Amino acid sequence: MMNFLKKSLSLEIENFTALFRAGNVARFTKSAFVQARGKVRPEVFDRLSRVLLHEFYTDNAPAIKLWKGFRLLAVDGSRITLPITKELKRIYGEAGNQTGTAVVQARCSVIYDVLNRYVLDGALAPLAQGERELALGHLEYCGDNDLVIYDRGYPSHGFIGAHAERGLNYVMRAKTDFSRPTVDFVRSGKKSLVTRMCPGKNTRTSGKGCAGDGTVKVRLVRVELGNGQV
């Protein structure tokens, strides 16, 4: 399993046992592997990941790749279709697909060091939990010299405020009509602007890195794509 299984189980088992043919090693079947795998607690792999990450980022400065002094982290989420079992149905629920067939799906979220190619944290949750909620759980793995990158599905006043509250550096792609300040900024034609973003009418702002008036300080940067889109 630690070799990252990519082929069929039969081939993976054949290749694995071939490494130990020096002695008289017994063969085992796919069924035996699946049954043995079921006895392994998943926390084992999370713990192994934490150990490997600690070893890599501790006393290893020359090997750590940075961008302008920042560790470059990207967060993204997706849906994953899971096997249809009673236990997974109970935990994650069912969702319909284009054909109307019920499937078991979960929402996953990952924070990834894009230059050093390490996953710092991952989450698997029912679809009822949103991407922003899962992404906020990753922030405990971020530090002062990190730059966290998000696509345009993430920005919200509260989400931005949570980063400001923690003093984290971030870049979020935003739609041009995301808020009144972004609309005015696009119309101005400016390349960059430091401003304050106001919350929506029903947005709670306490404890989210906001000023007394509920606003949060942001820098807007205009990026023009090759197709002319802003």
N, C-alpha and C positions, 0 to 999 in steps of 0.2 A: 504493500500500500504506500510505503514511503518512496517508492520508485515512480509514483504518479502513473497509475495504470492507464494506458492509452489504447491497448489492443484488447482483443477478446480475452476473457478470463482463462480460457484453455491455453492460449498462446503465452499469456503472462506467467501462468503456472509452469509451463514447459520451460520458458526462459529462466525462471527463477531457480527451479530445481537443477537446471543444467549447470548452475554456478557451483553446485555442491556434489558433483558427480565423482569426486575423488574417493568417497567412501560408498557404502551400500545404503543409499538414501531412499526411503520409501516414497512412492508417488502419492499424490492426493488429488481429489476431484474438485470440481467447481462447487459442488454441494458442501463438501467438507470445509472449503475456504469460506463460503458464505456463513456457515454455522459458526466457525471460529471468529470471523469478523464481528458477528453479533455479540460476542462476549467482551469485545474491547470497548471501554468507555470512550465516548467522543472527546471528553475533557483531556484525554491523553494527548491528542493532536494539538489542542489549543495550548497546552502546557509546553509541548515541544517547540511550537512556534514562538512562544514568549522567550524560551531559553535561547533559541537561535537568534532572535532579534536583539536580545540583550548582549549576546556575544559579539554580534556584528557592530552595533553602535557604541560599544564601550571600548575605550582605548584603541580605536581603530581609525582615527581621523584621516590618515593618508588615503585610505581605501574608500571613504564615503564621498560619493559624488554630490556636489552642490551646484545650485544655479545662483550666481551673484551672492553667494554666502547663505542662501536658503536651501533647506531640504524641501524639495518640491513634492507636495502630496496632492493626489487627486481623489475625489470622492464621487462615487456613482452608484446607482441602484438599478435593479431590474427585477423581473419576475422569473421564477424557476418552477418548472413543472416537476412535481414529485411523484413517486410511485403511488398508486391508489391502494392504500391500506386503511383499515379502520382507525389505527392510531394516528396516522397523518391526517386523516379527515377530521378527527377530533381536535387536533392541535391547530391545523391551518385552514380547515373548512374546504368547501368546494367552490369552483368557479366554472362558468360555462365558456366554451370556445366558440369559434365561428360556426361550427356544425351543430351547436346545441348540446354537445356531449359534455358531461360533468367531468372536470379534472381537478386534481389537487395541486394548488399553486401556492407558493410562498414568495414573500418579498425579501430580496437580499440586498445588502449594502456593504460596500468595501471601501476602505481608505488605503491607498496604494502609493508607495514611494516610487515615482515613475522613473527616476534616474538609477536607483539602486535595485529596483525591481523586487521589492519586498512588500507583502501585504502586512500592514500594521494591525489591522483589526477587521473582522467581518461579522456580519449579523444576519440571521435568518429569522423571519417573523411572519405572522399572518398578514394578509393583504390589507387588513384594516389599519395597520400601522403604516404611516406615510414615510416617504423617503427622508423628509426633513427630520422627523423624530428619530429615525435610525442614524442619520448623519450626526446629529447632536451627541449621540452616544460614542462616536468615534473621537470626539474632541479631547477626551482625557488622554489620548495618545499623542497629542500635539504639544509643541513647545514654542519658545520664543523665536527660534530661528527657522520655523516652518512657514511655508507659504502654501495655503490650502486652496485648491482650485475646484470650482463648481460650474456645472452647466446651467442653462437658463431656467431649468425647472425648480431650482432651489431658492432663489431670492425671496425673502419676505422681510417685513420690518422686524419681527421677532427673531428670525433666524440670523439676520445681520447683527442685531443687538446682542445676541448670545456670543458672537465672536468678539464684539467690542468689549463685552463684559470680561471676557477671558484675556483680552489683550492680544488676540491672535491675528496674524497677517492672513489676508484672504483675497481672492479674486473671484467674483461671481459674474458670469455672463448674464445679462439681463435683457429683456425685451424693451424696445424703444418706448413702449407705452406702459412700462412697469409702474411708474408713479408720476406725479406732476413734475417733480424735479428732473426726471429723465426725459420727459416730453419737452420741457423747456430747454434742457441742455442740448438735445438733438436739433431743435429749431435754431439754437444760437450758432451752430456750426463750430463751436469751440472743440478743441482736441482734449482738454482736460479741465476739470473744475472740482474744487473742494466745496462742499455744501452740506446742509443738514437736511435729513429726510424725515418727513412727518409721518406719524402712524395713521392707520385708517381709523374710522370712527369707533369700531369695536375692538381695537387692538390694545391688549394689556402691555404696558411698557415698564412696569416696576421691576427692578432687578435684572434688566436686560441691556445694560450698558448705555442706557438712554440718559439724556440730560433731564433737568427738572421739568421741562416742557414736553417731554416725551420724544424729542427728536434724537436722531443718532447721526454722528458725523461720518460722511462717506466721501470718497473721491470717485468721480465719474470720469471714465476714459472712453473716448470715441474710437472705435475700430471699424474701418471700412474694408469689407471683404472684396475679393476680386470680382464678384458679380455685381458690385455696387451697393449691396445690402449693408446697412449700418447696424 
